[in-house]
Amino acid sequence: MAAQRIGLFGGSFNPVHLGHMMVARAALAEVWLDRLFIIPAAQSPFKPEQMPAPAADRLAWLRLAFADEPRCEIDAQEIERSGVSYSIDTVRDYAARFPEAELFYLIGADHVPTLPEWREAAALADAATFVVVPRSDGSGEGAGKSETGVAEFPPSFRGTVLRGEPVAISASDLRDRLRAGEPIEEIENFVPAAVAAALKLRHSY
């Protein structure tokens, strides 16, 4: 029997939007994943100044957004650990739980050149194959970039780039609009309908 292929999709999901869902579907289809775990961070090491919406709200939105995706599961382990969320801790947890599985870790194209700076980078490179989500604005052109516009993987890291056309939706823009008092109707085309309804009921921003 072939080893199970498990994807790990981390992030703040602050809030989850349709771009996140399209990335998940592209990864399931293109990487032939058996399961995809969506893992909201307690606190991103890349955005230490950012205070995301309450963890309970972000978890609730994710469960609403992916309720009809049978191969997607929401994992609250990083929130339950609290503090800064480091990828190596999460990857090791999955390696221990699924020792026969092949692990795939989704990251944004901007993070590819920084991979050697991640905590315990050598162990991380050995533990998972990286699946890169290309930028939607066409940036990333120039030296050291592949024909996809994504930086080449640093030595010892391995991975692939999603082919699906990325969607330009900014979670920070959505947050700013909500904080400015824009009605939910103005952003409901960018988030799942159930999430829009939840945002309307509870003013998390």
C-alpha positions in Angstrom: 0.0 0.0 0.0 1.3 3.4 -0.9 2.3 5.8 1.9 -0.3 8.3 2.8 0.3 11.8 1.5 -0.5 14.4 4.1 -0.4 18.2 3.6 0.1 20.8 6.3 -1.3 24.3 5.6 -0.4 26.7 8.3 -1.1 30.4 8.7 -2.9 33.1 10.7 -6.1 32.8 8.6 -7.0 36.2 9.9 -9.6 35.9 8.5 -9.8 32.8 6.3 -10.9 33.8 2.7 -11.6 32.3 -0.7 -7.9 32.5 -1.7 -7.0 30.1 1.2 -9.7 27.7 0.0 -8.5 27.8 -3.6 -4.9 27.1 -2.4 -6.2 24.1 -0.4 -8.1 22.7 -3.4 -5.1 23.2 -5.7 -2.8 21.4 -3.3 -5.2 18.5 -2.9 -5.5 18.1 -6.7 -2.0 18.8 -7.8 0.0 17.1 -5.0 -2.4 14.1 -4.8 -2.9 14.6 -1.1 -4.9 12.1 0.9 -5.5 14.6 3.7 -4.9 18.3 4.2 -4.6 19.7 7.8 -5.4 23.4 8.2 -3.3 24.6 11.1 -4.0 28.2 12.4 -1.0 29.7 14.2 -1.2 31.1 17.7 1.4 33.7 16.8 3.4 33.9 13.6 7.2 34.2 14.1 7.2 36.4 10.9 4.6 38.9 12.3 5.5 39.3 16.0 3.8 42.7 16.1 0.5 41.4 14.7 -2.4 40.6 17.1 -4.7 38.3 15.2 -8.4 37.9 15.9 -9.2 35.7 18.9 -8.1 32.1 18.3 -11.6 30.8 19.0 -13.0 33.0 16.2 -10.4 32.0 13.7 -11.0 28.3 14.4 -14.7 28.7 14.1 -14.3 30.5 10.7 -12.0 27.7 9.4 -14.5 25.0 10.5 -17.2 26.8 8.6 -15.1 27.4 5.5 -14.0 23.8 5.1 -17.1 22.1 6.4 -17.8 20.6 2.9 -14.2 19.6 2.2 -14.0 16.0 3.4 -10.2 15.7 3.0 -9.6 18.9 4.9 -9.3 18.8 8.7 -8.8 21.7 11.2 -6.0 21.2 13.7 -5.8 23.5 16.7 -2.5 22.2 18.1 -0.5 25.4 17.5 -3.2 27.5 19.2 -3.3 25.0 22.1 0.5 25.2 22.5 0.2 29.0 22.5 3.2 31.3 22.2 5.1 31.6 18.9 4.2 28.8 16.4 7.3 27.1 14.9 6.8 24.8 11.9 9.4 22.3 13.1 7.3 21.5 16.2 4.2 20.9 14.1 6.0 18.8 11.5 7.6 16.6 14.2 4.1 16.1 15.7 2.8 14.8 12.4 5.9 12.7 11.7 5.3 11.0 15.1 1.6 10.5 14.5 1.9 9.3 10.9 5.4 7.7 10.7 4.7 6.1 7.4 3.2 9.2 5.7 4.9 11.6 3.3 4.5 15.1 4.6 4.0 18.2 2.4 4.2 21.7 3.9 2.5 24.6 2.1 4.3 28.0 2.1 4.0 31.3 0.3 6.6 32.1 -2.4 8.0 35.0 -0.3 9.1 32.5 2.4 11.2 30.3 0.1 14.5 32.3 0.3 14.1 32.5 4.1 13.8 28.7 4.7 17.4 28.3 5.9 16.6 30.9 8.7 13.6 28.9 10.0 14.1 27.2 13.4 16.0 23.9 13.0 16.1 24.4 9.3 18.1 21.2 8.6 15.6 19.0 10.4 12.7 20.7 8.7 14.3 20.2 5.2 14.7 16.5 6.0 11.1 16.1 7.3 8.9 17.6 4.7 8.5 18.4 1.0 7.5 22.1 0.5 4.6 23.1 -1.7 4.9 26.7 -2.8 2.0 29.0 -3.4 3.1 31.5 -6.0 2.3 35.2 -5.6 -0.7 36.6 -7.4 0.8 39.9 -8.4 3.5 38.7 -10.6 6.3 39.8 -8.3 9.4 37.8 -7.8 11.0 38.3 -11.2 14.7 38.4 -11.5 17.9 36.6 -10.7 17.6 33.3 -8.8 13.9 32.9 -9.8 12.5 29.9 -11.7 10.3 30.3 -14.8 7.3 30.3 -12.4 8.6 33.5 -10.8 9.3 31.6 -7.5 12.7 31.6 -5.9 14.7 28.4 -6.3 14.8 26.2 -3.3 17.8 26.7 -1.0 20.2 23.7 -0.8 18.8 20.7 1.1 15.2 21.8 0.7 13.0 20.1 -1.8 9.6 20.9 -3.2 7.2 21.9 -5.9 5.2 24.9 -7.0 1.4 24.9 -7.4 0.3 25.5 -11.0 -3.2 26.8 -10.1 -3.6 30.6 -10.7 -3.4 32.3 -7.4 -6.1 34.8 -6.4 -5.2 38.3 -5.2 -7.1 38.5 -1.9 -5.4 40.2 1.0 -6.4 39.3 4.6 -4.9 42.5 5.9 -7.1 44.5 3.4 -10.2 42.6 4.6 -9.2 43.4 8.3 -8.7 47.0 7.5 -12.0 47.3 5.8 -13.8 45.7 8.7 -12.1 47.8 11.2 -13.1 50.9 9.2 -16.7 49.9 9.6 -17.4 48.7 6.1 -20.5 46.5 6.0 -20.0 42.8 5.6 -21.8 43.0 2.2 -18.8 44.8 0.9 -16.4 41.9 1.5 -18.7 38.9 1.2 -17.4 38.1 -2.3 -14.0 37.4 -0.8 -14.9 35.1 2.0 -17.0 31.9 2.2 -20.7 32.7 2.8 -20.8 31.0 6.2 -17.8 33.1 7.3 -19.4 36.3 6.1 -22.4 35.4 8.2 -20.3 34.7 11.3 -18.4 38.0 10.8 -21.7 39.9 10.7 -22.8 38.3 14.0 -19.6 38.8 15.9 -17.3 41.9 15.4 -14.0 40.3 15.9 -12.1 43.3 14.4 
